[in-house]
Amino acid sequence: MALQEELEKQGVWLFRYRGTLPLVILLVGALMYVITRAGAGSFVLSGSPFEVYFDLACLVISLVGLGVRIYTVGHTPPNTSGRNVKEQVAEKLNTTGIYSTVRHPLYLGNFLMWLGPALFTGHFWFVAVFCFFYWVYYERIMFAEEQFLRRKFQDRYTTWAESVPAFIPSLSRFMKPEVSFNWKKVIREEKNGLFATFLVFCLFNVSGELLKGGEDFNRLFLWGAAVTFVLYVVIKYTNKWTSLLDDPEA
């Protein structure tokens, strides 16, 4: 099998199981956090006034990633940029809005969301390994996705892809999105992102404090996890038992 076909085959397989990557990162990251942050004096900023600001910066990076996802999903038409896992779906080629600056904004958003917890471990070798693993993993998924789009949209896709970077945005190329922002779509499809973000930081912080016998829990993480959990449950209930989030255009 030629390398091009092999990369596409790997990408198709990884696309179906791309939800497992965060679990791997979470488990390994938790171990790194325990080693570097729960151990006495093992983290360079441990006990200093800058530790709180570092923790907050890590959270902000993750929230920026979530914001990228929200903006992307909110400005895309139905059956594009979704959470489908069985196969690629694209009824329309998105070329405006954030897609005028970068070809894979959702994967960029995912990267930032998980870069936050990776940095939060305080183990910078782990951050380097995470970035390399993410690149190898998602490069194949992006390759398979682009092969699908190339076959479906042909010259139109090629022309757009030649001028728009794959992963690092070119903000000077921004074009106003064709689709108005759809809050209902965002709430339905991204309802777990905010809760998951705060939950990860909260679990890391609480486990680290308990393991070293401390009780200096980060209240922002605790309250953030609690509030976003309630919000998640409310949205879940609303979506299941009412028609408030129904979207006739979806």
CORTA-V276997 format. One record per residue. N is the residue number from 1. RES is the residue in one letter. OMEGA is omega in radians with two decimals (999 if undefined). Layout:
# CORTA-V276997
N_RES_OMEGA, N_RES_OMEGA
This chain:
# CORTA-V276997
1_M_3.13, 2_A_-3.08, 3_L_-3.13, 4_Q_3.12, 5_E_3.13, 6_E_3.12, 7_L_3.11, 8_E_3.12, 9_K_3.10, 10_Q_-3.13, 11_G_3.12, 12_V_3.14, 13_W_-3.14, 14_L_3.11, 15_F_-3.11, 16_R_-3.06, 17_Y_-3.08, 18_R_3.09, 19_G_-3.14, 20_T_-3.13, 21_L_3.11, 22_P_3.14, 23_L_3.10, 24_V_3.13, 25_I_-3.10, 26_L_-3.10, 27_L_3.13, 28_V_3.12, 29_G_3.11, 30_A_3.11, 31_L_3.13, 32_M_3.13, 33_Y_3.14, 34_V_-3.10, 35_I_-3.00, 36_T_-3.04, 37_R_-3.13, 38_A_3.11, 39_G_-3.08, 40_A_3.06, 41_G_-3.07, 42_S_3.13, 43_F_-2.98, 44_V_-3.13, 45_L_-3.07, 46_S_3.10, 47_G_-3.13, 48_S_3.11, 49_P_-3.09, 50_F_-3.11, 51_E_-3.14, 52_V_-3.14, 53_Y_3.09, 54_F_3.12, 55_D_3.13, 56_L_3.13, 57_A_3.11, 58_C_3.10, 59_L_-3.13, 60_V_3.11, 61_I_3.11, 62_S_3.14, 63_L_3.04, 64_V_3.08, 65_G_3.08, 66_L_3.10, 67_G_3.08, 68_V_3.11, 69_R_-3.11, 70_I_3.14, 71_Y_-3.13, 72_T_-3.09, 73_V_-3.09, 74_G_-3.08, 75_H_3.13, 76_T_3.14, 77_P_3.13, 78_P_3.09, 79_N_2.97, 80_T_3.08, 81_S_-3.11, 82_G_-3.13, 83_R_3.12, 84_N_-3.11, 85_V_-3.07, 86_K_-3.11, 87_E_3.09, 88_Q_3.12, 89_V_3.09, 90_A_3.11, 91_E_-3.12, 92_K_3.09, 93_L_3.13, 94_N_-3.12, 95_T_-3.13, 96_T_-3.11, 97_G_-3.11, 98_I_3.12, 99_Y_3.03, 100_S_-3.13, 101_T_-3.10, 102_V_-3.04, 103_R_-3.07, 104_H_-3.07, 105_P_3.14, 106_L_3.12, 107_Y_3.02, 108_L_3.10, 109_G_3.10, 110_N_-3.13, 111_F_-3.13, 112_L_3.13, 113_M_-3.11, 114_W_3.03, 115_L_3.12, 116_G_3.10, 117_P_3.12, 118_A_3.09, 119_L_-3.08, 120_F_3.12, 121_T_-3.10, 122_G_-3.14, 123_H_-2.97, 124_F_2.96, 125_W_3.10, 126_F_3.10, 127_V_3.13, 128_A_3.13, 129_V_3.10, 130_F_-3.12, 131_C_3.13, 132_F_-3.13, 133_F_3.13, 134_Y_3.14, 135_W_-3.13, 136_V_-3.09, 137_Y_-3.03, 138_Y_3.07, 139_E_3.13, 140_R_3.09, 141_I_3.13, 142_M_3.11, 143_F_3.14, 144_A_-3.14, 145_E_-3.12, 146_E_3.07, 147_Q_3.10, 148_F_-3.12, 149_L_3.13, 150_R_3.14, 151_R_-3.05, 152_K_-3.03, 153_F_3.01, 154_Q_-3.02, 155_D_-3.14, 156_R_3.11, 157_Y_-3.10, 158_T_3.14, 159_T_3.13, 160_W_-3.07, 161_A_-3.13, 162_E_-3.07, 163_S_-3.10, 164_V_-3.13, 165_P_-3.06, 166_A_-2.96, 167_F_3.14, 168_I_-3.01, 169_P_2.98, 170_S_-2.99, 171_L_-3.13, 172_S_-3.11, 173_R_-3.00, 174_F_3.04, 175_M_3.14, 176_K_-3.13, 177_P_3.13, 178_E_-3.06, 179_V_3.08, 180_S_-3.10, 181_F_-3.08, 182_N_-3.12, 183_W_-3.13, 184_K_3.11, 185_K_3.14, 186_V_-3.11, 187_I_-3.13, 188_R_-2.99, 189_E_-3.07, 190_E_-3.03, 191_K_-3.10, 192_N_-3.04, 193_G_-3.10, 194_L_3.13, 195_F_-3.13, 196_A_-3.14, 197_T_-3.14, 198_F_-3.13, 199_L_3.14, 200_V_-3.14, 201_F_3.14, 202_C_-3.13, 203_L_3.10, 204_F_-3.08, 205_N_-3.09, 206_V_-3.13, 207_S_3.12, 208_G_3.13, 209_E_-3.13, 210_L_-3.11, 211_L_3.11, 212_K_3.05, 213_G_3.14, 214_G_3.12, 215_E_-3.12, 216_D_-3.09, 217_F_3.09, 218_N_-3.05, 219_R_3.09, 220_L_3.13, 221_F_-3.13, 222_L_-3.13, 223_W_3.12, 224_G_3.12, 225_A_-3.12, 226_A_-3.11, 227_V_-3.11, 228_T_3.05, 229_F_3.10, 230_V_3.12, 231_L_3.11, 232_Y_-3.13, 233_V_3.13, 234_V_3.14, 235_I_3.12, 236_K_3.13, 237_Y_-3.12, 238_T_-3.12, 239_N_-3.07, 240_K_-2.96, 241_W_3.11, 242_T_3.13, 243_S_-3.06, 244_L_-3.11, 245_L_3.09, 246_D_-3.11, 247_D_-3.09, 248_P_-3.11, 249_E_-3.09, 250_A_999
